[in-house]
Amino acid sequence: MQALTSRLAEKNTIRLTPRLFATTSLSLFTIGLSVHYIRTALTSRSSLTTFSTPHGKSAVMSSSFKQEPHNLLVIPGPIEVSDEVLYANAHPSVGHTAPAFAAVFQDCLKMIKQVLYTTSAQPFLVAGSGTLGWDMVASNLVEPGEDVLVLNSGYFGDAFADCLEVYGAKVDQVKAPIGDRPGPAEIESALSQKKYKLVTFTHVDTSTGVLSDAKAICAAVKKVSPDTLTILDGVCAVASEEIRMDDWGVDVVISASQKGLGVPPGLSVTVASERAMAVLAARKTPVTSYFASWRRWLPIMQAYGKGQAAYFATPPTNLIWAFQASLRAITEQSPSLEQRFALHKESSLRLKQAVNDLGLKQVPLHPDASANGMTAIYVPSPLKPSDIVPKMLKKGIVVAAGLHKDIKETYIRVGHLSITAIDAKRGDIDRVIKALQESFAEAGWDGSKTSSRPSVVEHQGQA
Amino acid sequence: MQALTSRLAEKNTIRLTPRLFATTSLSLFTIGLSVHYIRTALTSRSSLTTFSTPHGKSAVMSSSFKQEPHNLLVIPGPIEVSDEVLYANAHPSVGHTAPAFAAVFQDCLKMIKQVLYTTSAQPFLVAGSGTLGWDMVASNLVEPGEDVLVLNSGYFGDAFADCLEVYGAKVDQVKAPIGDRPGPAEIESALSQKKYKLVTFTHVDTSTGVLSDAKAICAAVKKVSPDTLTILDGVCAVASEEIRMDDWGVDVVISASQKGLGVPPGLSVTVASERAMAVLAARKTPVTSYFASWRRWLPIMQAYGKGQAAYFATPPTNLIWAFQASLRAITEQSPSLEQRFALHKESSLRLKQAVNDLGLKQVPLHPDASANGMTAIYVPSPLKPSDIVPKMLKKGIVVAAGLHKDIKETYIRVGHLSITAIDAKRGDIDRVIKALQESFAEAGWDGSKTSSRPSVVEHQGQA
């Protein structure tokens, strides 16, 4: 171990080194499934370069891997992923209990908390999609027969309610009209009529592009029903919209890797407050799931949180390496997290203004209810999404058709998340705007002929 | 579309082309979430080479990507992954509802059935680990209060039983001594005493290296309790052990990407027979999970099975590309599937013989009960696993320590799956044998001094 430590010391320009020193003191047999020569984390050094970030830290990135040329993917997830993240996703196999991997996992647990401005919450990083986070909430925090309030701003509210009912919750919903979200008065009124175990809301509903006011919802719950846990479905919001778990009092954030977090899909990312974990600890009936059981995952996450490995089910190792690469970009490199949110807003406003200038309406009814990571655009009759989407494709740009069942054939969706939103050098936003202008023109749409050119403030839903 | 079709025709040396032609006839809006310029599947052509397989088909592989040098990972999963598979895991982002991606998904659904020799069973490919397959079986095929028989040959039998009980099953177990598996007489006796909805067994228990006789178990069930469904946990068996679903009458095979299937972890691979799907269709109570619900996934898998996309939860797109790359190697390239099983046996026998020659005992009590994809080796007292594993690491080889709680500190585990077992040019098996010989010698073990040099037939468990 002495020789290894010396060898590591020679490589101290590589950021992982301090942690690697720490891991050398771990018992190689703490868990006993497998161990791994610590040098592994350094094998990539031939292709690594070290550079300084605005925070004065150094960071590591691959200098050589370039992904294949491809169409620009601007649906609201999966999204464009950086070369560094894809390269990390092609990391050579490393055992899930290897100290080098445990250090990467530990890093991810630490950084996802930074993204959510929490010091005390417990992340769960598990192979799965964002949907698995619903099962986690429903099977860990609700006992059969308990009441849950779902604030519904689109398709994902309906689906989360379905999931809650599968695990025995009695669900009430406050449903907003399409393009809107439940208002504070409605929320307070609903909360004052019944004692709810949880209130859930979709921070950004990917089906409508509607943004909920997370801070205001938390404040309303705290005021009217302080024992109720607040569950934020942030699959299409984390890392593109500001979420301050500790300050606002969010109890659970549900997310996934493939949207603002900038990683290919396959990693369920759910973070639970101490209060939520206390509710789990106090439940009287057994947890109603196995793979989604936080009781089974908690010791595993706690071990990895200390840089040690433990086993319940195999983690998606390569996605964890990829997640580390993306979280480093988010938390340690330029732009800062705060700048990242501002850049998402800026890109979003620019795209939405261009949509307005084309005389097109958006699904969200007012700017406050508009997500910063996606734009849902009505295709004015008699045009249909099928008149626009293939024209965008011919220009090498992939946008999404509709999803919400009531308006599915009347609108399209454009995602502007992560590198597409924040890296101006890529020119993604400009390309998308130009392609939208050309595609609508080719389809015969002349925005100047609309009787009014409504700003986003004046939009009315078409459903 | 005419122009696109012509362009595709020019590229007809690329294997995907026939399918791409087919996908051009799909409605771009069948599902409506997003569509994708079909050209995407061809963007990689600059780095692709076409070559013939033993079956006379052509196949595509990357000619340039090489993974970083790293330690040889020979734990029983995750395992060494080929450059082609890792490169596919770094595929540029493609939408989960894009025709090009749907074609890849369709390909995977078709090929995993070939691996399991079934024409009629229904695969479910979902983001998750192998453990998620237990939740699928427990929540879809068992109604609360129904009886299940678990044939237990190690840690994973205990854990599967836990999972079944979470979803309300009443579980009986036939437990074999460590190193053995329940025998046909015990199984028949248990089955004749009670009517079981399911009988489950672990084909290869990763904690002990014990191989169950899948064919004999199926025959026993068919003979004594033909209505009982047979569930094969094949996480550490699929693609390294022969499994003939249709011929033997296996009703569900549960697996995951990171062992014999040769892909990084994160993809749950579960395949259900028509009989199992009929049992699901006939259940009287609701399915007791959401993310693991086959009712919700079935229309999605059926759509992808036709090369069309559908949405319930986001699939792990890059792992699906990687899975396709690995399944092509397994089903279309040399060696054939039958040769692959034979090569796993050959590598396994060679390693096990070397272990015998060292005077070391194995956990499985007899050769018929020994897996072909892993070897569990007792470390003779007073030596401990911690005397061997770090010495292997120093030689750049990662083996696993023990897992079964009763014998954890007395044995080590070596995986020999996929490319490590079948690609002699890699020399992995020779390296492992040499490193084992040297490591035991360095630890002071002199195999020639053992009173007898037991063959694998004479092994006795030490628990």
Contacts between the chains, C-beta under 8 A, distances in Angstrom:
chain1	res1	chain2	res2	distance
A	28	B	386	6.6
A	28	B	389	6.8
A	28	B	390	6.2
A	29	B	385	6.9
A	29	B	386	5.4
A	29	B	389	7.8
A	29	B	401	5.9
A	32	B	385	7.6
A	32	B	401	4.3
A	32	B	402	5.8
A	32	B	403	6.9
A	32	B	408	5.7
A	32	B	409	7.7
A	33	B	75	7.5
A	33	B	400	5.6
A	33	B	401	6.4
A	33	B	403	5.9
A	34	B	75	4.4
A	34	B	389	8.0
A	34	B	398	6.3
A	34	B	399	7.0
A	34	B	400	3.7
A	34	B	401	6.4
A	34	B	413	8.0
A	35	B	389	5.5
A	35	B	390	7.2
A	35	B	393	6.5
A	35	B	398	7.2
A	35	B	401	6.7
A	36	B	71	6.7
A	36	B	73	7.9
A	36	B	393	6.9
A	36	B	398	5.0
A	37	B	71	5.0
A	37	B	393	4.1
A	37	B	394	7.2
A	37	B	396	6.6
A	37	B	398	6.7
A	39	B	71	7.4
A	40	B	70	5.7
A	40	B	71	5.4
A	43	B	68	5.2
A	43	B	69	5.3
A	43	B	70	4.9
A	43	B	71	7.8
A	44	B	68	4.8
A	46	B	68	7.7
A	47	B	68	7.1
A	65	B	90	7.3
A	67	B	90	6.7
A	67	B	91	7.9
A	67	B	92	4.7
A	68	B	43	5.3
A	68	B	44	4.8
A	68	B	46	7.7
A	68	B	47	7.0
A	68	B	91	7.6
A	68	B	92	5.5
A	69	B	43	5.3
A	69	B	92	8.0
A	70	B	40	5.8
A	70	B	43	4.9
A	70	B	92	3.9
A	70	B	93	7.7
A	70	B	94	7.4
A	71	B	36	6.7
A	71	B	37	5.0
A	71	B	39	7.3
A	71	B	40	5.5
A	71	B	43	7.7
A	73	B	36	7.9
A	73	B	92	7.8
A	73	B	93	4.7
A	73	B	94	6.7
A	73	B	95	6.0
A	75	B	33	7.5
A	75	B	34	4.4
A	75	B	95	5.1
A	77	B	314	7.2
A	78	B	93	5.0
A	78	B	94	7.6
A	78	B	95	6.4
A	78	B	96	6.5
A	78	B	314	7.0
A	78	B	317	5.9
A	79	B	93	6.2
A	80	B	93	5.7
A	81	B	92	7.6
A	81	B	93	5.2
A	86	B	90	4.2
A	86	B	91	7.8
A	86	B	92	7.3
A	87	B	90	6.4
A	89	B	89	5.3
A	89	B	90	5.4
A	89	B	318	6.1
A	90	B	65	7.3
A	90	B	67	6.7
A	90	B	86	4.2
A	90	B	87	6.3
A	90	B	89	5.4
A	90	B	90	3.9
A	91	B	67	7.9
A	91	B	68	7.6
A	91	B	86	7.8
A	92	B	67	4.7
A	92	B	68	5.5
A	92	B	69	8.0
A	92	B	70	3.9
A	92	B	73	7.8
A	92	B	81	7.6
A	92	B	86	7.3
A	93	B	70	7.7
A	93	B	73	4.7
A	93	B	78	5.0
A	93	B	79	6.2
A	93	B	80	5.7
A	93	B	81	5.2
A	93	B	264	6.8
A	94	B	70	7.4
A	94	B	73	6.8
A	94	B	78	7.6
A	95	B	73	6.0
A	95	B	75	5.1
A	95	B	78	6.4
A	95	B	398	5.8
A	95	B	400	7.2
A	96	B	78	6.5
A	96	B	265	7.1
A	97	B	400	7.9
A	98	B	398	7.0
A	127	B	127	6.0
A	127	B	128	5.0
A	127	B	129	4.8
A	127	B	132	7.6
A	127	B	265	6.8
A	127	B	266	4.6
A	127	B	267	8.0
A	127	B	268	7.6
A	127	B	316	8.0
A	128	B	127	5.0
A	128	B	128	5.2
A	128	B	132	7.4
A	128	B	291	6.8
A	129	B	127	4.8
A	129	B	291	7.5
A	129	B	313	4.1
A	129	B	314	4.7
A	129	B	315	7.5
A	129	B	316	7.6
A	130	B	313	7.1
A	130	B	314	6.9
A	131	B	290	7.4
A	131	B	291	5.1
A	131	B	312	7.5
A	131	B	313	3.7
A	131	B	314	7.8
A	132	B	127	7.6
A	132	B	128	7.4
A	132	B	291	4.8
A	132	B	313	7.6
A	134	B	290	6.5
A	134	B	291	7.2
A	135	B	289	6.8
A	135	B	290	5.2
A	135	B	291	4.6
A	135	B	292	7.6
A	138	B	290	7.0
A	162	B	290	7.0
A	163	B	290	4.1
A	163	B	291	7.8
A	166	B	286	6.9
A	166	B	287	7.4
A	166	B	288	7.2
A	166	B	289	6.8
A	166	B	290	4.5
A	166	B	293	7.5
A	167	B	290	7.3
A	256	B	314	6.9
A	258	B	314	6.2
A	258	B	317	8.0
A	264	B	93	6.7
A	264	B	316	7.0
A	264	B	317	6.1
A	264	B	318	4.1
A	264	B	319	7.8
A	265	B	96	7.1
A	265	B	127	6.8
A	265	B	314	4.6
A	265	B	315	6.8
A	265	B	316	5.2
A	265	B	317	5.6
A	265	B	318	7.6
A	266	B	127	4.6
A	266	B	266	4.7
A	266	B	267	7.5
A	266	B	316	3.0
A	266	B	317	7.9
A	266	B	318	7.2
A	266	B	319	5.6
A	267	B	127	8.0
A	267	B	266	7.5
A	268	B	127	7.5
A	286	B	166	6.9
A	287	B	166	7.3
A	288	B	166	7.2
A	288	B	288	7.4
A	289	B	135	6.8
A	289	B	166	6.8
A	289	B	289	6.4
A	290	B	131	7.4
A	290	B	134	6.5
A	290	B	135	5.2
A	290	B	138	7.0
A	290	B	162	7.1
A	290	B	163	4.1
A	290	B	166	4.6
A	290	B	167	7.3
A	291	B	128	6.8
A	291	B	129	7.5
A	291	B	131	5.1
A	291	B	132	4.8
A	291	B	134	7.2
A	291	B	135	4.6
A	291	B	163	7.8
A	291	B	292	7.0
A	292	B	135	7.6
A	292	B	291	7.0
A	293	B	166	7.5
A	311	B	403	7.8
A	312	B	131	7.5
A	313	B	129	4.1
A	313	B	130	7.1
A	313	B	131	3.7
A	313	B	132	7.6
A	314	B	77	7.2
A	314	B	78	7.0
A	314	B	129	4.7
A	314	B	130	6.9
A	314	B	131	7.8
A	314	B	256	6.9
A	314	B	258	6.2
A	314	B	265	4.6
A	315	B	129	7.5
A	315	B	265	6.8
A	316	B	127	8.0
A	316	B	129	7.6
A	316	B	264	7.0
A	316	B	265	5.2
A	316	B	266	3.0
A	316	B	316	7.6
A	316	B	319	7.7
A	317	B	78	5.9
A	317	B	258	8.0
A	317	B	264	6.1
A	317	B	265	5.6
A	317	B	266	7.9
A	318	B	89	6.1
A	318	B	264	4.0
A	318	B	265	7.6
A	318	B	266	7.2
A	319	B	264	7.8
A	319	B	266	5.6
A	319	B	316	7.7
A	385	B	29	6.9
A	385	B	32	7.6
A	386	B	28	6.7
A	386	B	29	5.4
A	389	B	28	6.9
A	389	B	29	7.8
A	389	B	34	8.0
A	389	B	35	5.5
A	390	B	28	6.2
A	390	B	35	7.2
A	393	B	35	6.5
A	393	B	36	6.9
A	393	B	37	4.1
A	394	B	37	7.2
A	396	B	37	6.6
A	398	B	34	6.3
A	398	B	35	7.2
A	398	B	36	5.0
A	398	B	37	6.8
A	398	B	95	5.8
A	398	B	98	7.0
A	399	B	34	7.0
A	400	B	33	5.7
A	400	B	34	3.7
A	400	B	95	7.2
A	400	B	97	7.9
A	401	B	29	6.0
A	401	B	32	4.3
A	401	B	33	6.4
A	401	B	34	6.3
A	401	B	35	6.8
A	402	B	32	5.9
A	403	B	32	7.0
A	403	B	33	5.9
A	403	B	311	7.8
A	408	B	32	5.7
A	409	B	32	7.8
A	413	B	34	8.0
